[in-house]
Amino acid sequence: MNAKGIFALMLSIVMPAGELSASMGSGVSGGRTVKAEEVWMAYDAFNAVYLDTAKYIYKSDSSVPAAVDRFNGAAAIWCQPVYWDMAMNAAALAERCGERRRAKGYGKLCRRIFEGERAHYAGFDFEDNNENTGWFIYDDIMWWTISLARAYVMFGDGEYLRLAERSFSRVWYGSERVGDTGSYDGAAGGMFWRWYPISDPEPNRSGDGKMACINFPTAVAALTLSGCVPEGRRAEACEKPVTHTRGRYFEMGREIYEWGAENLFDAATGRVADSRHGGGEPDWKAHVYNQGTFIGASVLLYRATGERRYLDNAVAAADYVVEEMSHDGILPFEDGIEQGIYTAIFAQYMAMLVYDCGQRQYLPFLRRNIAAGWGNRDRGRNICGGEYGRPLGAGETVDSYSASGIPALMLLFATER
């Protein structure tokens, strides 16, 4: 799969036709069309409230004046790249709309966010494991790997690819400087979630947790990188290479996906488990973001191989969200720490399933959520809450994670292709 193909798969931005016809059911406020200009209104409002423009990183909630650090107002390190994805989606959508000035502005915003994030997070030194502005959990790094690879596809800047490959290698093999042995379990398969203790790591044990939130993002990252790297690249002749060939990245991505499908996925229902510890029963608590990354990895493998089982898996996982996890056609809301980000992650991968695989049956559901959440926004600030069926109170404190879901959906689904 070439870089152009990955661009279509990973961004999947829709061509607008002016308005969204939102079919609304009883009990959901709104009942009107969402105009194209409201997409920009929603995204710009999100940035106005949550982007710290002194540093160009995002704040944790609407009450804090600045994103100082992890313990003082900054959004979580692993959620920052999701907000960067939204900026890239906005730039791509504006370009497709023919709004060149807006596209140029959002393109500059993408770069400013990258530079701000790099300056704040240890210069993207993925072996700096300080617990404030550094890296200490494997999936925190892998979310950045995915977004850096997307940025390379979109902008062609080799710096993004170098950082994406460096971060992927750091997670897979571990760090001699930090002392961890890496996320990849070469003996039993799959990816461990974290190293511990943070400051003086011990080797992972067979019973340590292998979470969906590291396994399926790893598959997405590897499969994305397989379409980014030069076609004629030679393999590095060392034990822990920083870069890999296209074929090797593809093998790594498919291996982790297959382990995850075997250990963290119920094909009969479409449910993705949260985690598995050793040979024990998986923790079958389902989360929307895990469903999403599983969908994304499935789509990438389907498009690369043409094997129908991958598409069937993606559809089953999407159906489980719509039919089992949602209520009255509205996505579930989890109000735990940082869990409001789940919809924004789900949106990214559903766009791949809907538009790149022709599964448009999900559009009414997705647009129902847009209309509900946008209709229930705080109209003074034009920000949305995470409970899309509940009106948001004027001036109510809202975390950036919960507020991201509706603008993320709007950038991808509110307008017609």
Protein Blocks (a to p, Z undefined) as FASTA:
>chain_A
ZZklmmmmmnopacdehiacddddehiahjiacdfklmmmmmmmmmmmmmcfknopacfb
lkbfbdfblmnopacfklmmmmmmmmmmmmmmmmmnopaklmmmmmmmmmmmmmmmmmmn
ooopakbccfklmcfbfklmmmmmmmmmmmmmmnopaklmmmmmmmmmmmmnopfknopa
bjbdfkngpjdfbdcdfklccdddfkbccdfklmmmmmmmmmmmmmmpcfklccdddfbd
fbdcfklmmmmmmmmmmmmmmmmccfknopacfbdehjbccdfbdcfklmmmmmmmmmmm
mmmnopaklmmmmmmmmmmmmmmmpgghiacddfbehklmmmmmmmmmmmmmmmmnopak
lmmmmmmmmmmmmmmmcfklopacfblkbccdehiacdfklmmmmmmmmmmmmpcZZ
